[in-house]
Amino acid sequence: MKPLNFAILKYFTSGKEACRADVQEALKADYSGFRAFKDKAMDEALMTAASNGLIEESRLDLDENGNLVIYYRALEDGIAAINSYIKD
C-alpha cells in the first residue's frame, strides 16, 4: 500500500476535479484508519500539493452548512510529475 500522501496525489492523475470529501470517499476503504485521514490533515495535504504545483485549486463552493469547499485538479504537467515520481 502506498503512503496516504502518494495515494492522494495518484487520485488526481485522472484529471478530474475533486474536493477533500471526494478524495476521502475514494480512499476510505484503505486509509480511513490513518490519523492523517482526518479532515484537517487532508486539507493540509491538499494545500501542500497545491503549493508545490502538483495540483491546483479549480473552484470554491459552499456546502449546505455554509462551509467553504475547495476543489482541486491536476493539469497535464502535474499529472506527468506525479506519475514520474509515484509508480503504480
N, C-alpha and C positions, 0 to 999 in steps of 0.2 A: 504494500500500500504506500502511496506517495504521501509526503508530508502535506498537511492541510493547506498551507500556502501554495504549494505546487498544484494541488487539486483545484483550488480557486482559480488560479491562472489558466489552467488547462480548460476549465469550464468555459472561459471566454474565447477559446480558439474556434468556436463555432461561428463567431462573428455576430451572434445575437446579443441584443441588449438585455440587461438583467439588473435587478436591484438586489440588495443583500438578502431579502427574503427568498427571492428566486434561487439564488445560489445555495442558501441553506436548505431549501426544499430538495434541490437536486443532489446535494451531498449528505443529507441527514442519515441515510442508511449506513454509511461507513464512518462518518465523523461526528455524529451528534453527541457522543460521549466525551469529546475533547473539550477542554476548558476554553480553548481559543475559538470554539464554535459559537460562543455566546455573542449576542448582538454587538456589543461594544467592540470586542476583539475582532469580529468580522468586519465591522465598519473601518476599523484601523487598518486591517489588511488590505481592504479595497482602496482606501485613501493612499496607502503606501504604494500600491501597484500603480495607481493613477499618477502619483507624484514622480514615480520612476519612469513614466512614459509607456508602460506596458498596456494599460487600459486608459480610457478617458471617460469623464463624465459626459453622458449623452443628453440627459434631461433631468429636470427636477419636477416633483409632483407632491401632492399632499394626499395622505391616506384618509380613510373615513373618520379618523380621530383628529385630523388636522396636523399630524406629524409629517415632517419632511421625509420624502423618499427620494434617494438619489439613484439614478440609473446609470449604468456603465456599459461600455462596449470596447472591444479591441478592434483596432483598424488593421489593415494588412501588415504594416510594419511591426506592430505589436504582436500579432499572431505569429509572424515569422520569428521574432525574437523569442517568444515563449516556446515555440516548437523547437528552436535550435538549442535551447538550454534544458528543456524538460522533455525527455523522450517518453513515448507511450509505453 
